[in-house]
Amino acid sequence: MSNLSTRINDDVKLAMKAKDKPRLGVLRLITAAIKQREVDERITLDDDQVLAVLEKMIKQRKDSIEQYEKAGRDELARQEAFEIGIIQEYLPEQLSDAEIDALIAEAISSSGAASMKDMGKVMGMLKPKLAGRADMGQVSQIIKKQLSE
């Protein structure tokens, strides 16, 4: 079992003891998503794979918030935002925009990327460095902008 999975399971126990039902609900969603992937793929997830599950959960919730806000369902949007806050506690510290820009510039120059055709190379170099530390959708947008200039 990965360190991250162990930490999440320990936090589930703490939330149960503290009778913190909202937090416990979110932690159970996380453990269910991890277990689902482990069962589907018949593997035990390592920390990087658990991070991927957490990032996917955050992305889903951001999409849900957007839909709920369009529909005027603010209470559901607040619940999704609350869940994102708890899930983010298990992600590594997020990089600043300046740090992300520097890594993108470095990847573009070292890969020799000159056009949108080279975007895959740049993303391939950045993904391991930015996993769990930046929104890859935003990173993709920045790279597209820089390569199209």
C-alpha positions in Angstrom: 0.0 0.0 0.0 1.3 3.4 -0.9 2.1 6.1 1.7 -0.7 8.3 0.3 -3.3 5.5 0.5 -2.1 4.8 4.1 -2.5 8.5 5.0 -6.0 8.6 3.5 -7.1 5.5 5.4 -5.7 6.9 8.7 -7.6 10.1 8.0 -10.8 8.1 7.5 -10.3 6.6 11.0 -9.6 10.0 12.5 -12.8 11.5 10.8 -14.8 8.6 12.2 -13.5 9.1 15.7 -14.2 12.9 15.4 -17.7 12.2 14.0 -16.8 14.6 11.2 -19.5 13.3 8.7 -18.9 15.8 5.8 -15.1 15.1 5.8 -15.7 11.4 6.3 -18.0 11.3 3.2 -15.4 12.8 1.0 -12.6 10.6 2.3 -14.8 7.6 1.6 -15.3 8.8 -1.9 -11.6 9.0 -2.3 -11.0 5.5 -1.0 -13.8 4.1 -3.1 -12.2 5.6 -6.3 -8.8 4.2 -5.4 -10.3 0.8 -4.6 -12.3 0.8 -7.9 -9.2 1.4 -9.9 -7.3 -1.2 -8.0 -10.0 -3.8 -8.6 -10.5 -2.8 -12.3 -6.8 -3.1 -13.1 -6.0 -5.8 -10.5 -3.1 -3.9 -9.1 -2.1 -2.0 -6.0 -1.8 1.7 -6.8 1.5 3.5 -5.9 1.6 7.1 -4.9 1.8 8.4 -8.5 -1.3 6.4 -9.5 -3.2 7.6 -6.4 -2.3 11.2 -7.4 -3.7 10.5 -10.8 -7.0 9.3 -9.3 -7.1 12.4 -7.1 -6.4 14.7 -10.0 -9.2 13.1 -12.0 -11.6 13.5 -9.0 -10.8 17.2 -8.8 -11.2 17.7 -12.6 -14.7 16.0 -12.4 -15.7 18.3 -9.5 -14.5 21.4 -11.3 -16.6 20.4 -14.3 -19.6 19.7 -12.0 -19.2 23.2 -10.3 -19.4 24.8 -13.8 -22.6 22.9 -14.6 -24.2 23.6 -11.3 -23.4 27.3 -11.5 -25.0 27.5 -14.9 -28.1 25.8 -13.6 -28.2 28.1 -10.5 -27.6 25.2 -8.1 -25.3 27.1 -5.7 -25.6 24.6 -2.8 -24.4 21.7 -5.0 -21.6 23.9 -6.4 -20.5 24.6 -2.8 -20.5 20.9 -1.9 -18.3 20.2 -4.9 -15.9 23.0 -3.9 -15.8 21.6 -0.3 -14.9 18.2 -1.8 -12.1 19.7 -3.9 -10.7 21.4 -0.8 -10.4 18.0 1.0 -9.0 16.2 -2.0 -6.4 18.9 -2.6 -5.0 18.2 0.9 -3.5 15.0 -0.5 -1.8 16.6 -3.5 1.7 18.0 -3.3 2.1 21.7 -3.0 1.0 23.4 -6.1 3.6 25.3 -8.2 3.2 29.0 -8.8 2.5 30.5 -12.2 6.0 31.7 -12.5 7.4 28.3 -11.7 5.1 26.6 -14.3 6.1 29.2 -16.9 9.8 28.6 -16.2 9.4 24.8 -16.6 7.4 25.2 -19.8 10.0 27.6 -21.3 12.7 25.1 -20.3 10.9 22.2 -21.9 10.2 24.1 -25.1 13.8 25.1 -25.5 15.3 21.7 -24.6 12.9 19.8 -26.9 13.5 22.3 -29.7 9.7 22.7 -30.1 8.8 25.2 -32.8 5.2 24.5 -33.7 2.0 22.9 -32.5 3.2 19.6 -34.0 5.8 19.5 -31.2 3.3 19.9 -28.4 3.3 16.2 -27.5 7.1 16.3 -26.9 6.7 19.3 -24.6 3.8 17.7 -22.7 5.7 14.4 -22.4 8.6 16.2 -20.8 6.5 18.2 -18.4 4.0 15.6 -17.2 6.3 13.8 -14.8 7.6 17.1 -13.4 4.1 18.6 -12.9 2.0 15.6 -11.9 -0.2 16.6 -9.0 1.5 20.0 -8.8 -0.3 21.9 -11.6 -3.5 21.8 -13.6 -2.4 20.1 -16.8 -5.3 21.7 -18.7 -4.0 25.1 -17.9 -0.4 24.0 -18.7 -1.7 22.7 -22.1 -3.3 26.1 -22.8 -0.1 28.0 -22.0 2.0 25.7 -24.2 -0.5 26.1 -27.1 -0.3 29.9 -26.7 3.5 29.9 -26.7 3.9 27.5 -29.6 1.4 29.4 -31.8 3.3 32.7 -31.4 
